[in-house]
Amino acid sequence: MEPRLGNYSRSTGETQISVSMNLDGTGVSKISSGNGVLDHMVNQLTRHGLIDIEIEAKGDSALTGWHHTVEDCGIALGRAFTNALGDGSGIRRMGHALVPLDEALARVAVDLSGRGYAHVDLGITGTNIADLPGDLLRHFLESFAVEARITLHIHVLEGVNAHHRAEAAFKALAKALKDAVELDPRSLDIVPSTKGSIS
């Protein structure tokens, strides 16, 4: 079967972003958003989800902070994901994961439903991870889910360290996505929906 590839480019007065993705990859990443924390978190998706991702982003962070760059990276990644997934024939569609990272514990469930929705509780609003406001990671995940047209529930159940809470959530998302995009050999030509479409 041909690898499921997705690409998306976005250029606005605030950011210039290009994303490429291989859902059937080996965990290879080349992430350059300009923010080391965001790069580190997206790298978790590639490594633990076995999804190859390349992101090249430039934004107006020197003028307005990280909001536009982080949000637009989430949007672009979500649209590349939709592009790669296609009509969803043969996928398992749903996935979930419970992932610890030291004292942190994250629970994630996803449904590649064609309906963009996110409930994200990282528990790091009001704090920074290095120079990135923690709440922007919530916003990134919500933007990704809406544009990827997936239903996403993230709840970090435990954790003291903000970095650990965020990283556990991204690792759990990676594992859940890995399961959800996996092809089921018993239904390779079937879209996993009673209505026959996840678009």
C-alpha positions, 0 to 999 in steps of 0.5 A: 500500500502507498504511504499516506502522505499529507502536505499543507502550506500557509502564508499570512501576514503573521506566519509562513508555515509548511508541513509535510507528514507521513502517517506510515512513517518510522518516527522521523522528524524535522521540526523548526517552529522557532520555539524549542518547547513546541518543537520538543512536544511535536517531536513526541508525536513523531517518535511515539506515533511513528508519524514522520513530520516536517514543519518549517515555520516563521512568525512574528514572535519578536513583535507579538509573542508566540501565540500566532506561530503556535496557533498556526502550526496547530492549524497547518499540522491538522490540515496536513493530517486531514490531507494524509488521512484521505477518506479514512478507508481501513483505519481503526478510527479510534485510539486511546492511551494512558501514559506516565512521565515520572510524576505526571500521568496523561489520558488521551482518547481520539476518534477520527470522526470527521468532526473537529472537537477538543476538550483539553485539560493539561493543568498548566494554565498560568505557567510557562515552560521555558519561554512558552506560555503553557496555555498555548500548548492547549491552544495548539492541541485544540487548533490541531484537533479542529483542523484535523477534524478529529474528536480529542479528549486530553486530561492530565490526571497527575503531575507537579512539573508543567513540562512533564504534564505537557510532555505526557499529554503529547506522548499519550496523543502520539500513542492514541493517534498511532492506534487510530490511524492503523489499518485494520487488515479485516476492513481495508476498503471499508470506511469505519462509519455506519454512514459510510463517510468520516468527511 
